[in-house]
Amino acid sequence: MATDSSFDGRTLVGVSNDDAGDVGTETRVRFEQTGDRIHAEDAGSDVVECNLLGTVDGTRWDVRSTRIDATGETALGHSVGEVSGLADGRRSVGDE
């Protein structure tokens, strides 16, 4: 299970996104982490299935994603962002 700085076993929920993004408030991203490598699967909003793979160093992540939406369209994504801890133990990722 997750330690304070780990994503392992955590589920992140979409809070906000830019107009071009597919993440919504129904998006749930379930993570596994081994060392600095993270893997996640998500679905929700317009995304039927998505896989993420990347690295995290505790304060910064770099992930790539492949996804398919409800219309059958496929897409690739790349996120580099700041990782921070919230007072209640949750994690926050701010995409650049």
C-alpha positions in Angstrom: 0.0 0.0 0.0 1.1 3.6 -0.5 3.5 5.4 1.8 3.2 9.1 2.1 5.3 9.8 -1.0 4.3 6.7 -3.0 1.5 6.4 -5.6 1.4 2.6 -5.1 -2.2 1.5 -4.3 -3.6 5.0 -4.7 -6.5 6.1 -6.8 -6.4 9.7 -8.1 -9.6 11.5 -9.2 -9.7 14.1 -12.0 -10.4 17.6 -10.6 -9.8 19.9 -13.5 -8.5 19.8 -17.0 -7.9 22.1 -20.0 -10.4 22.3 -22.8 -8.4 19.8 -25.0 -8.1 17.1 -22.2 -10.1 14.0 -21.6 -9.9 13.9 -17.8 -13.1 14.7 -16.0 -14.5 14.4 -12.5 -15.6 10.8 -13.2 -12.0 9.8 -14.1 -10.4 7.3 -11.6 -6.7 6.5 -12.0 -5.5 3.4 -10.1 -1.7 3.4 -9.6 1.1 0.8 -9.0 4.6 2.0 -8.2 7.9 0.1 -8.1 10.8 2.3 -7.2 10.6 5.4 -9.4 8.4 3.7 -12.0 4.6 4.1 -12.0 1.9 2.4 -14.0 -1.8 3.2 -13.9 -5.0 2.3 -15.6 -8.0 4.7 -15.7 -11.5 5.1 -17.1 -14.3 7.6 -16.7 -15.7 10.6 -18.3 -15.2 10.2 -22.1 -12.3 7.7 -21.6 -13.2 4.0 -22.0 -9.7 2.8 -21.2 -6.3 4.4 -20.6 -2.9 3.1 -19.6 -0.2 5.3 -18.1 3.5 4.6 -17.7 6.2 6.8 -16.4 8.5 7.9 -13.6 8.2 9.9 -10.4 10.9 11.2 -8.2 8.7 12.3 -5.3 8.2 15.9 -6.4 7.9 15.5 -10.2 6.4 13.0 -12.6 6.8 12.3 -16.2 4.2 10.0 -17.7 2.9 9.0 -21.1 -0.6 7.6 -21.8 -2.5 5.8 -24.4 -6.3 5.9 -24.4 -9.5 5.1 -26.3 -12.7 7.1 -25.9 -16.4 6.3 -26.2 -16.4 7.1 -29.9 -13.5 4.7 -30.6 -10.9 7.5 -31.1 -7.4 6.7 -29.8 -5.0 9.3 -28.4 -1.6 9.6 -26.9 -0.7 11.9 -24.0 2.3 13.2 -22.1 2.2 14.8 -18.7 5.1 16.4 -16.8 4.1 17.9 -13.5 4.7 18.8 -9.9 3.7 16.3 -7.3 2.7 17.5 -3.9 1.2 16.1 -0.7 -2.0 17.5 0.8 -2.5 17.9 4.5 -5.0 15.0 4.6 -2.5 12.6 3.0 -3.8 12.8 -0.6 -1.5 13.5 -3.5 -1.9 16.3 -6.0 -0.3 16.5 -9.5 -0.2 19.9 -11.3 0.4 19.3 -15.0 2.7 21.8 -16.7 
